[in-house]
Structures are given as C-alpha cells and as structure tokens.
Amino acid sequence: PPCRGEDINLFFGPDGEHQTAKEAREDKAREICHVCPIRRECAEYALTAPERDGFWGGLNEDERTSERRRRTRRANAA
C-alpha cells in the first residue's frame, strides 16, 4: 500500500495536537488513502477490529465512530 514507508505520525497524530494541525495532517493522509488499492479493506479492518486511534482507510477516529453507529442502527432496523 502507498502508506508503507510514510511517517507513522502522518496516520497517528501526537497527543494534544491542535485542530488545524490535525486537519492538515489528515488531509495529507487522506490523499495517500485515496489512491490506495486496499483502502476499503483497511477501513473495514479498522471498523471491525475496532481500531480506536489513527487514520485508517481514509477515515479518522470520528468518521469510524459515526460509521459504526450507522451500521448498528441499520442492523437494529433490519
């Protein structure tokens, strides 16, 4: 995957990171994930593992939390 060889700090920000720095870092990570051939598999892994921290498959922590909630609501409605 294109993330191999990248600085791990691009995908896992430091504690206490300022919001503007986080957004800039995640934008760079998102660009890498956007062209990744295994992006969907990576995101699915992070959603089901579940990975709490970091940027996985084009999704940050908040986006993964929202997706998990959406999936739970959909499963409960079925």
C-alpha positions as CSV (number, residue, x, y, z in Angstrom):
1,P,0.0,0.0,0.0
2,P,1.1,3.6,-0.6
3,C,1.2,4.3,3.2
4,R,4.2,1.9,3.6
5,G,7.3,3.9,4.0
6,E,5.4,7.0,5.1
7,D,6.0,8.6,8.5
8,I,3.7,6.8,11.0
9,N,3.0,10.2,12.6
10,L,1.0,11.1,9.5
11,F,-1.6,8.5,10.4
12,F,-1.3,8.7,14.2
13,G,-1.1,12.3,15.5
14,P,0.5,13.3,18.7
15,D,-1.4,13.8,21.9
16,G,-2.7,17.3,22.3
17,E,-2.5,18.0,18.6
18,H,-4.1,21.4,17.7
19,Q,-7.2,21.1,15.5
20,T,-5.7,22.9,12.5
21,A,-2.6,20.7,12.6
22,K,-4.8,17.6,12.8
23,E,-6.8,18.7,9.8
24,A,-3.7,19.4,7.8
25,R,-2.2,16.0,8.8
26,E,-5.4,14.1,8.0
27,D,-5.7,15.9,4.6
28,K,-2.3,14.5,3.7
29,A,-3.2,11.0,5.0
30,R,-6.5,11.2,3.1
31,E,-4.6,11.9,-0.2
32,I,-2.5,8.8,0.3
33,C,-5.5,6.7,1.2
34,H,-7.5,8.0,-1.8
35,V,-5.1,6.3,-4.2
36,C,-4.6,3.1,-2.2
37,P,-5.8,-0.1,-3.8
38,I,-6.7,-1.7,-0.4
39,R,-8.3,1.4,1.1
40,R,-11.7,-0.4,1.6
41,E,-10.1,-3.4,3.2
42,C,-8.1,-1.2,5.5
43,A,-11.1,0.8,6.5
44,E,-13.1,-2.4,7.1
45,Y,-10.4,-3.8,9.3
46,A,-10.3,-0.6,11.4
47,L,-14.1,-0.6,11.7
48,T,-14.4,-4.2,12.8
49,A,-11.2,-4.6,14.9
50,P,-12.0,-1.9,16.2
51,E,-9.1,0.4,15.9
52,R,-9.8,3.5,18.1
53,D,-6.8,5.6,17.1
54,G,-5.3,6.8,13.9
55,F,-6.3,7.3,10.3
56,W,-7.3,4.0,8.6
57,G,-8.6,3.5,5.1
58,G,-9.4,7.2,4.6
59,L,-11.3,7.5,7.9
60,N,-10.3,9.3,11.1
61,E,-11.5,8.3,14.6
62,D,-14.7,10.4,14.4
63,E,-15.6,9.1,11.0
64,R,-15.1,5.5,12.1
65,T,-17.3,6.1,15.2
66,S,-20.0,7.5,13.0
67,E,-19.8,4.6,10.6
68,R,-20.0,2.1,13.4
69,R,-23.1,3.8,14.8
70,R,-24.7,3.9,11.3
71,R,-24.0,0.2,10.9
72,T,-25.5,-0.6,14.3
73,R,-28.7,1.4,13.6
74,R,-29.0,-0.3,10.2
75,A,-28.6,-3.8,11.8
76,N,-31.1,-3.0,14.5
77,A,-33.6,-1.8,12.0
78,A,-33.4,-5.0,9.9
